[in-house]
Amino acid sequence: MNTRQLALLSVLTALCVGLQLALRPVQINVEFTSLISFIVGVAFGSWIGATLGAFVMFVNGFLSPYGFAGPVILPFQMVGMFLIGFVCGLYSKAFGGITSKRAPVKVAVLGALLTLIYDIMTNLGFSLFANSIAAFISVLVMGGALFSFIHVISNAFLFMASIPILNAIRELVRR
């Protein structure tokens, strides 16, 4: 990794941590960690994207303005964000990334699917904490489904809208 790439990765990591820890006036489940893990996974590769995602969730677990994530939920958050960064890096290699005309649709579907998996994982983690599958169902009924819907739709849009930024970042990484 050259100096330019390391500097870019450092800036993206700092941005991701800062956005994740920023106090939001309303917790509506719109976040940017998935997006930045996606961008880093595509631009720098699966392992770096996955590591960034897991690292940011680890930091968030201890420093979040909303409180400590807990020893049961934190691993699910870390694995979920690891998965997003890793799969997005694989997507870039396997499907040619973001250069095709259908890339916006593919990236939006990928973002939606990975976000849904993340939300299911973290809700299951919460139900394990409560030691009950009924807790999982009650989380979904009591607003979890609405928050997941907002999270999935917002990430699909963010992934799709990030393609011009990602093209610029990939160009910087290649130099």
Secondary structure, DSSP 8 states (H G I E B T S, - for coil): --HHHHHHHHHHHHHHHHHHHS--SS--S--SHHHHHHHHHHHH-HHHHHHHHHHHHHHHHHH-TT----TTHHHHHHHHHHHHHHHHHHHHHHS-TT-STTHHHHHHHHHHHHHHHHHHHHHHHHHHHTT-HHHHHHHIIIIIHHHHHHHHHHHHHHHHHTHHHHHHHHHHHH-
